[in-house]
Amino acid sequence: MMVRPLCSHAVACATLAIAALAARPAVVSAQSPRPLTLAEAIALAQRQGLRARVAAGTRDAARERDRAFSARRLPQLSLGGNLPIYTRAITPVVQPDGSTLFRPQQQTDASVNVTMSQRLPLTGGDFFVSSSVARLDVSGQQDFRNWSTTPLSLGIRQQLMRPNAFKWDGREQELRADAADRQYLEAREDVALAVTTAFFDLFGARVALQNATTNAATNDTLFTLNKGRYEVGKIGENDLLQSELALLRARNSVDGARLEYDRSLAAFRLVLNAGRDTPIDIVVTSEVPDLEADTTVAVQQALRNRAQPIEAQLQDVQAKRRINEARLNNGVGATLSASVGLNQTAPDVNAAYRDLLNQQRFSLNLQMPLVQWGARSREVQAARADQDRVEASVRADREQLMQDAHFAALQLAQSRRSLALAAKSDTVASKRFEVAYNRYVIGRIGIDNLYLAQNEKNQALDQYLQALRGYWLSYYRLRRVTLFDFATGAVIR
């Protein structure tokens, strides 16, 4: 990464370096940590921050759901049965002569079956292989026990003229998994933006506190000087009161700046997920990346890397699925079930596995709605209208994404120019106040001009801090919008 100093001449850079050092806390203990740079703070927050943990948890949950869906595509082995079903009641019993009498009976049914099934992605049906055994015990006037076995059964269950839900689920899941990975990268860049905001809030508050402390000391010196001048009649009472008022305001600014610094430090600790008593220090260098972000590249990378295009594809698939379901679920349909196998029954379990007989089953269940009063056509029209809505929404989101990437690239260039100008203005304003202060001490200018120079110095410093903050926010916002690192020329992974 190429870097370039904020200032174009040595005096400005030296002034910024002195200001950065002066903004450090006045008391530094032997246990003070090494100051964090912005990049180090972002890496720390992305590793241990609460927002990063939320993003990682969301990504991991999506990955596990994708693995679970992939596992359901594999053959499934299951065990089921009744162990047992007991019945004691008076039941109708058919007699040898064909008559029916009601007799008290006790009956125990027990069964167990093992099934291996496989979903068929192309058709959405199920192919299965099963094996089962059952036993029936009856006690009463006629006691008997019987075993029934089906050692092997192969079959298929298939819906006809109905939506293939399994196929649609597969399409959606692939897009969801891809979108989840990209959303995780976006969430990490959101963490970077949050850290950048908190980082420069803290840095700005620290510089403001140092500047307020310096102003208070300067105004105290001026007030003492003006009291002496007033006593000898060199200035009027109005100038003395103005000097005292400036001192009071400067002292009040110190209290406000100290409170803002404590608040910013607590917010920075929170975004890093650092303990309340963890010592933290930061450092800001006078260099920024020297890079050019081409708007065309920014738009291309945003369309290629962001989650939004994948989410648009997902919405399109879901809209087409709703149309398919509206057409097929309300029309003619059928369910086909067929199986072949071997079975036997005998009073003894071993005999029930000998001399096996062929078993065939076939059924075709038909569903044919006759009168729907236009419900089917209305649902199809509603699904198509929903598809039109999705297409318009996707197009709007795509255009917005392209626009965001385009202007994010332009904003970075503008922020770079604004930062250079603000750094120059800060240097000039600081020098002007120094000259004005020296001229006032020797009585060459009035107090109004001195305070005007001091206010301009304060404003220039604030504008420089805002420009520095704005540049880094623009830098990481461009990364967030495009998921592309222009400094290295690589896609963010």
Residue pairs with C-beta under 8 A, 6 or more apart in sequence:
1 289
1 291
1 487
1 488
2 289
2 290
2 291
3 287
3 288
3 289
3 290
4 287
4 288
4 290
5 13
5 286
5 287
6 12
6 13
6 16
6 286
6 287
6 288
6 419
6 420
6 423
6 468
7 13
7 15
7 16
7 286
7 420
7 423
7 424
7 427
8 420
8 424
11 427
11 431
12 423
12 424
12 426
12 427
13 286
15 426
15 427
15 430
16 286
16 423
16 426
16 427
17 286
19 207
19 210
19 461
20 283
20 284
20 285
20 286
22 210
22 214
23 203
23 206
23 207
23 209
23 210
24 206
24 281
25 206
25 281
28 281
29 279
31 279
32 279
32 281
33 279
33 280
33 281
34 281
35 281
35 282
35 283
36 44
36 280
36 281
36 282
36 283
37 282
37 283
37 284
37 285
38 195
38 196
38 199
38 282
38 284
38 472
41 195
41 199
41 268
41 272
41 282
42 191
42 192
42 195
42 196
42 476
44 272
45 51
45 52
45 191
45 192
45 194
45 195
45 271
45 272
45 273
46 52
46 188
46 191
46 192
48 272
48 273
49 191
49 195
49 271
49 272
49 273
50 270
50 273
51 187
51 190
51 191
51 194
51 271
52 187
52 188
52 191
53 273
54 187
55 184
55 187
55 188
55 190
55 191
56 184
58 180
58 183
58 184
58 187
59 180
59 181
59 183
59 184
59 187
62 176
62 177
62 180
62 181
63 177
63 180
65 173
65 176
66 173
66 176
66 177
66 180
69 169
69 170
69 173
72 119
73 119
73 121
73 170
74 118
75 116
75 117
75 118
76 116
76 117
76 118
77 114
77 115
77 116
78 114
78 115
78 116
78 117
79 112
79 113
79 114
79 115
80 112
80 113
80 115
81 110
81 111
81 112
81 113
81 132
82 109
82 110
82 111
83 110
83 112
84 108
84 109
84 110
85 108
85 109
85 110
86 106
86 107
86 108
87 105
87 106
87 107
87 108
87 109
88 104
88 105
88 106
88 107
89 104
89 105
90 102
90 103
90 104
90 105
91 102
91 103
91 105
91 107
92 100
92 101
92 102
93 100
93 101
93 102
93 103
93 105
93 141
93 142
94 100
95 101
103 140
103 141
104 140
105 138
105 139
105 140
106 138
106 139
106 140
107 136
107 137
107 138
107 139
108 135
108 136
108 137
109 134
109 135
109 136
109 137
110 134
110 135
111 132
111 133
111 134
111 135
112 132
112 133
112 134
113 130
113 131
113 132
113 133
113 150
114 130
114 131
114 132
115 128
115 129
115 130
116 128
116 129
116 130
117 126
117 127
117 128
117 129
118 126
118 127
118 128
119 125
119 126
119 166
120 126
120 127
120 158
120 166
121 166
121 167
121 170
122 164
122 167
123 158
123 164
124 158
124 159
124 162
124 163
124 164
124 165
124 166
124 167
125 156
125 157
125 158
125 159
126 156
126 157
126 158
127 154
127 155
127 156
128 153
128 154
128 155
128 156
128 157
129 152
129 153
129 154
130 150
130 152
130 153
130 155
131 150
131 151
131 152
131 153
132 149
132 150
132 153
133 147
133 148
133 149
133 150
133 349
133 352
134 147
134 148
134 149
135 145
135 146
135 147
135 148
135 349
136 145
136 146
136 148
137 145
138 144
138 145
144 347
145 347
146 345
146 346
146 347
147 345
147 346
147 347
147 348
147 349
147 351
147 352
148 343
148 344
148 345
148 352
149 343
149 344
149 345
149 349
149 352
149 353
150 341
150 342
150 343
150 359
151 341
151 342
151 343
151 353
151 356
152 341
152 342
153 339
153 340
153 341
153 342
153 343
153 359
154 339
154 340
154 341
155 337
155 338
155 339
155 340
155 341
155 361
156 336
156 337
156 338
156 339
157 335
157 336
157 337
158 335
158 336
158 337
159 333
159 334
159 335
159 336
160 333
160 334
160 335
160 336
161 328
161 331
161 332
161 333
161 334
162 328
162 329
162 333
163 321
163 324
163 325
163 328
163 329
168 317
168 321
168 324
171 317
172 314
172 317
172 318
172 321
175 310
175 311
175 313
175 314
175 317
176 314
178 310
179 307
179 310
179 311
179 314
182 305
182 306
182 307
182 310
182 483
183 307
185 305
185 483
185 492
185 493
186 306
186 307
186 480
186 483
189 476
189 479
189 480
189 483
189 492
190 480
192 476
192 479
192 480
193 473
193 476
193 477
193 480
194 271
195 271
195 272
196 469
196 472
196 473
196 476
197 469
197 473
198 264
198 267
198 268
198 270
198 271
199 268
199 282
199 472
200 465
200 468
200 469
200 472
200 473
201 264
201 267
201 268
202 261
202 264
202 265
202 267
202 268
202 282
203 282
203 284
203 465
204 264
204 465
204 466
204 469
205 257
205 260
205 261
205 263
205 264
205 265
206 261
206 264
206 282
207 461
207 465
208 257
208 260
208 261
208 462
208 465
209 254
209 257
209 258
209 260
209 261
211 257
211 458
211 461
212 250
212 253
212 254
212 256
212 257
213 254
213 257
215 250
215 253
215 454
215 458
216 247
216 250
216 251
216 253
216 254
218 250
218 437
218 454
219 243
219 246
219 247
219 250
220 247
220 250
222 243
222 246
222 247
222 440
222 447
222 450
223 243
223 244
223 246
223 247
225 441
226 235
226 239
226 240
226 243
226 447
227 240
229 235
230 236
230 237
230 239
230 240
234 443
235 447
239 446
239 447
242 447
242 448
242 451
243 447
246 451
265 280
266 276
268 280
268 282
269 275
269 276
269 278
269 280
272 280
274 280
284 468
288 416
288 419
288 471
288 472
288 475
289 475
289 487
291 486
291 487
292 413
292 486
293 408
293 409
293 412
293 413
293 478
293 486
294 409
295 405
295 406
295 409
295 410
297 409
297 484
297 486
298 405
298 406
298 408
298 409
298 478
298 481
298 482
298 484
299 402
299 405
299 406
301 405
301 482
301 483
301 484
301 491
302 401
302 402
302 404
302 405
302 481
302 482
302 483
302 484
303 309
303 398
303 401
303 402
304 491
305 482
305 483
305 484
305 491
305 492
306 401
306 481
306 482
306 483
308 397
308 398
308 401
309 398
309 401
312 394
312 397
312 398
315 390
315 393
315 394
316 387
316 390
316 391
316 394
318 390
319 383
319 386
319 387
319 390
319 391
320 387
322 383
322 386
322 387
323 380
323 383
323 384
323 387
325 383
326 376
326 379
326 380
326 382
326 383
327 376
327 380
330 369
330 372
330 375
330 376
330 379
331 369
331 376
332 366
332 367
332 368
332 369
333 366
333 367
333 368
334 364
334 365
334 366
334 367
335 363
335 364
335 365
335 367
336 363
336 364
336 365
337 361
337 362
337 363
337 364
337 365
338 361
338 362
338 363
339 359
339 360
339 361
339 362
340 358
340 359
340 360
340 361
341 358
341 359
342 356
342 357
342 358
342 359
343 356
343 357
343 359
344 351
344 352
344 353
344 354
344 355
344 356
344 357
345 352
346 352
346 354
369 376
401 481
404 481
405 478
405 481
405 482
408 474
408 477
408 478
408 481
408 482
409 478
411 474
411 477
411 478
412 471
412 474
412 475
412 478
414 474
415 467
415 470
415 471
415 473
415 474
415 475
416 471
418 467
418 470
418 471
419 464
419 467
419 468
419 470
419 471
421 467
422 460
422 463
422 464
422 466
422 467
422 468
423 464
423 467
425 460
425 463
425 464
426 460
426 461
426 463
426 464
428 460
429 453
429 456
429 457
429 459
429 460
429 461
430 457
430 460
430 461
432 453
432 456
432 457
433 453
433 454
433 456
433 457
435 453
436 445
436 449
436 450
436 453
436 454
437 450
437 453
439 445
440 446
440 447
440 449
440 450
478 486
479 485
479 486
479 492
483 491
483 492
484 490
484 491
484 492
485 491
485 492
